[in-house]
Amino acid sequence: AAQMVAGAQSAATHGLSFSLGNEPDLYYLPNYSSLDKPQANEEAAAMSLYLQLAAGVQQVIAGAPLVGPELARPSHWQHALPRIIEQLHEQTVGVHLYPLTTCATPKAVTVGGLLSKYAANAPRSLAWVVADANAARVPAIISEANSASCGGETGVSDSPASAVWAVRFVLSALKAGFQEVRFHLSGDPYDPFIVRGSEVVSRPLDSALVALKQWLPVGSSLHTVAGVRGLVATAVQGTAGKTLLILDNEGKQAQPVVLRDAHTVRIEALSAAGPGLHTVQLSSPHGRIKLLVARNSVLAVSP
């Protein structure tokens, strides 16, 4: 541990924090087939082991910011989380969240499932994690996420649907109170890009990450806009005072939108129908711009 800490400290150029634990709620499992089988006293046993191991590592870290406990299934440690935060003095509460899983069978992961409201709104189920973190006066983040655990599924996790899902998932997480979402890479189908020789090949998820960086600059705030028929609308207030509107069509039919008092707007779009972030500039001398938001697409509208 001391050697790893020293190496990290020597390599860090923009600050340094350490993640204490990687899914400690699964430490006791002998294999993946045990994932869905309840174990006797599993929460108490796993938490005790985690605290024991973490205490030893903490001595080596020597006061560096800590992220943890990095749970795979946070609900299984729901009663224990406040104690862990208090005992380890973690500066950030981090948990993992994958709405779908290929661990048991790849058949469980489909494009339809990825585009479902369940997959988009999965972070809402962890609002209690945010509440526990707020009570301890520390931020909560989703420190590991992607479309499906165990690496994702070819044809789903690397499809254009993954880009639409990612935007929905991040917006849901931020609205639930999480401060950040980190996407996992592992050389599997859900990676945002792959490297072939000297070439970096982007996948659809990369377009979503680019879009999110542009649409949600650090320091911005957001809220749901009610009353937009057939769409989920989110207003983003940037640090420079500019407002951006994100329109998400989760329905089965395209939805028309009329932008009033708008003479020129920039539209950026992600769609489950095809890859890439597409941009167009629209103008109207009458200040009335009509849009058609396709099904399973996300549009960002800015002045």
Disulfide bonds with the S-S distance in Angstrom:
Cys103-Cys150 1.94
